[in-house]
Amino acid sequence: MLLQEKTMERVLYMFKQIKEGKRVNVALQNGTNFTLIVIKINSIQGFIQGVTDDGHMIIINIKKIDSISFPSIPLPIPTYREIAIPVPQPAGLTGLPSNIYFQLHKNFTAAQEQRIKDAINGVLFQWFTHQNEKWAGGTNTGVSQLAACANTYATKNLRPIWYRFEVPNGKAAINLAMDQFIRLIKDNGFRHSPPAKIDPRSLTTIYAPTASTPFRVSLSFQVNPKQLDNPGLNITLLGGSMFHAWLHRAGFNDPKLTSYFIAEAPMCIMRGFQPKNPATPDSFYIQFFD
């Protein structure tokens, strides 16, 4: 803002737009230039009082001021930036958003960002495949590979903490979880739930707290950058870890133990729906859950 007009009325009017506590650049008619922090403005008596950068208190008669401008202030680097993940569209489901959205922390590298995206896409692919297999050409009575595997191994903690009814088996638990994923996806994609933040953490692999409600649940989670850089953690294992985190956001609770739904369902994905092999104990997979 420049004080180009020299009439007292115009000068005083423009001074009213300068707030106390603001830093301004001042140019005097004698050619002197300096920056000060405004301490007091007296528009009646026509002076401005402030402190210069070198700590001197100064009072200036506004008649001697040639111009005032606000110094440019560099914009801070945003802590988060938004990423969009396309939502696959299963047969038989309508009203889904085109994307889901996440606020990615600035500390993640480009390679780590891609790994995060791959893991989220992996969860969406498992959800999409389950819904298509269950749709079964329009009957909606099919049993997906994921449901069949969970039905074999998951016998405990089969219902979300907010769900009031009994869930008889692992198949029913998967159907319930995948239906809740629909709600999570819609609430996120249509901006009904709080923004989903992805933050770094120094422990474990991927962490998300258990949601206590089915409504407007944020898909926020935390992920360990060191695990994203770990070449031994392939996308199947990372995707299973992400699936476990999403089950927490769907309301399913720990413990992370054999026979418990929140462990067995993602282990099914990590094994490619194959039967358990004694050579690879459950503890190998469970180490990636939080």
N, C-alpha and C positions, 0 to 999 in steps of 0.2 A: 504494500500500500504506500503510495507516494503522496506527499503533501505539496501538490503542484500549485495550488491557489494560495495567495498570501493574505486574503482578507481574514480578519480575526474571527469572523463568524464561521467561515468554512474550516479554518484551522482548528478552532475549538470543537466543532462538530466531529471532525475526524479523530481528534484526540480521545473523544468519548468511546471510540471503537477499540482503542488500545486498552488492554486489561492490565491491572497491576500484577506483577509477578512474571510478565512476559519479557522475553529478550527481543530487543529491536536494534536495528542499525540506524544511526543518526548521522546526518551530514549537515554541517553548519554552513552558513553563507560565506564564512572566511576560508572554506575548503577543508576544515577539520572533519575527520570521520572517526567514529568509534562505535563500539557495541556496548549496550548497557542493559541491565535488568531493571525494569520499571518498578520503583518503590511506591511512588505517590504521583498522582496527576491532579493538579489544581486548575480546572478549566476556568474558574472565575478570575483568579489572579494571573493566569496565563503562564504557568511554569510546569515543568516535569522534573521529578526528582528520581535519581536512580543510582545504581552502583555499576561502575565500569568493570571490564574484565580483569584489570589489574588491582581492583579492590578500592578504588577511590569513589567517595560519595560526590555526586555532582548535581547541581540544580541548573536547569537550562531555561532561559526565556524563550518561549515558543516563537517570538518574533524573529529570533536569530537562527531558527532552524530552516534549512533549505529543503530537506526531505527526510522522511522516515520510512523504513521498509523492514519487513520481518525477514530474518535470515532463513535460508533454506535449511530444513532439518531432514537428514537422511531417514528414510522410512525403515523401521525395524524389519528384520527378516522374520516372516511369519513362522510360528512354531509348528503349524500344521499346514498341509495342503491337501486338497480333496482329490481322491482317486475314485473312479467309477468302475464297477465290475458288471459286465453284462449278465443278465439273468436268463438262463435257458428256459424255454417255454414247453413244459410237458403236455402231452395229450390229455385232454379232459379238464384242464385247469384254465380258467379265464381270469381277467382282471389283475394280472401280475404286472409289476413295473418292468420297465426295460432294463433298469440298472439298479444296483445297490451301491451305496456311497460310504466311503470311509475317510476320516481325517488322519492322514499319515504324518507321523512325527518327522521333523526335518533331519533328525540324526541318522535315519536309515539311508544306506547307500542305494544306488540304482540297482545293483545286483540283489541286495536284500529286499528291496521293494518288489522285484520280480518274483522272488521266492514266496513272499507273502501273497501276492496275487495268484500265484500258482496253487498255493494251499487253499485259498478261498474258492478258487475255481474248482478245485478237487472236491470240496464239500458240496458245491452246487451241482457238480456232475453226479455225485452219489445220490443226492436228493432227486435230481431230474431222472436218473435211471430207475430209482425206486418207484417214482410216480408213474412212469411209463409202463413198467412191468406190472405194477398193481392195476393200472387201467385196463390192460389185457384186451385191447381192441374195443373197449366200451363197456365191459362187464364190471369193471372196478372190483373184481374179486381175485385178481392175480396175487401171487406171492413172490415178492422180489427176492433176489439172491441175498440181499442184506437182511431181509425179514426172516428168511429160512435159516440163515447162519445164526442170527441173534436168537431165534427160537430154540436152537440147539443148545446154546451155551449160556444165555442170560436167564437167570431165575430170581434175582434179587433186585430190590429198588427199581421196580419196573414202571413206576409212575412219577411224574414231576411232583415237586413238593406242594405246588398249588392245586393239584388235581385231587378231587374228592372221592373218586370211584376206584374200584379195584381194577387192576390190569392183569389179565389171567396168564399171559405168557410173553415171551420175547417178541413174537410176531406182532402182537397187539401193541407192545411198547414201541416198536419201530414205526408202526402206522401212526401212533399218537405223536411221536417225536417229529416225523416228517410232516405231519399236518401243522404242528407248531412252527416248523421251519417256514411254512407258507406265511404264517402270521408275522414272523420275524422279518421275512423278506418284504412283505407288503408294507409293514410299518416303517422299515428303513427306506425302501425305494420311493414311497410317497411322502416321506419326511414327517411321519406321524410320531416317530420315536426320537429320543435325543440323539444328537450326532454320535456316530460310532467312531471313537478314537482308537488309533493303533499306537501304543507307546512301547518304548524299549524297556526291558527288565533284565536284571543281571543273573537271575536264577532260572532253572528248569528250561522248558521249551516255550509253551504257550499257556497263558493263564487268563481265565475269565471267571468271575464269580457266578454262583448259582442264582438265577433270577427267581424271585419270590412271587411273581405275577406273570400271567400270560400276555398282558397288555402293554403295548408301547415300550418294549424292552430294547434298549440299545445293544448293538452288536459290538460294543467296545471290547478290546482284549489287549493283552500285553504279550510281547514276544521277545525272546532272547536273541540278540543279533549274533552272538557267537554260535548259536545253534543253526541260524540261517547260513552261516559261513561253513558249517561242518559238512565236509564232503561225504561223510558216512551216513548222514541223515538224508536219505533219498526222498523224492517227492511223495512216494506212497506212505512212508512213515510220517513225514511232515503233515500230509493231508489227514492222516488218522489223528494226529495230535490236534489239528484244527477242528476236526469233527468232534472230538472230545470236548473242546472249548465251547463249540456251538451247542452241544447237549447241555452244558451248564447254563447257557443263556436260555435254553428251552425249559429249564427248571429241574433237570435231573441232577442228582446229588451223588457225591462220593459215598463210600470209599472206593478207591481204585484197586479193586481186588478181583480175583477170579470169581465168576458167576454173577457179578454185579453188572447191571445193564450198561452203566456209563463207561465201563472198561471193556466189556465183551463186544459191544457194537463197533467201536472204532478198531478193536483188534481184528474183527472180521474183515474190515476194509484193508488193514495192514497185511493180512494174510492172503488177500485176493479171494476171500470167501472159501479158502481151502480148509480142510479139517486141521485141527491142532496137531502139531508135530512135537513129540517129547524132546526132540533135539533143540527146539527153540522155545524156552519156557515163557510163560506169560510175562514174567518180570522184564524180559527184553523189551517188550512193547510198552509196558506200563511205565517204564522210566521216562517216556516222552509225554506222560500225562501230568496235569497239574490241577 
